[in-house]
């Protein structure tokens, strides 16, 4: 061990010169929308928008594991008064139509 000398003198630090290669910016970068935001922004059809709003309203119970019609019927049984327009839309479309699945089907 070195007696009488400071540790800082044994290990000298050298600073590297600063380069101005990339100026620092203070502006925010554009955030990429997440899957939920992208899915909500895709709704252009008024019927699709109504169905998506139904999916996003947690007052009607859980979304995953049920089709939209099953969720609507469950909400009626529980006295939650879901919009009748949702049932009307779902009864008009074929059973294999993707509109029967909730917004989160295949995403979570």
Buried (B, 14 or more C-beta within 10 A) or exposed (E): EEEEEEEEEEEEEEEEEEEEEEEEEEEEEEEEEEEEEEBBEEBEEEBBEBBBBBBBBEEBBEBEEBBBBBBBBBBBEEEBEBBEEBBEBBEEEEEEEEBBBBBBBEEE
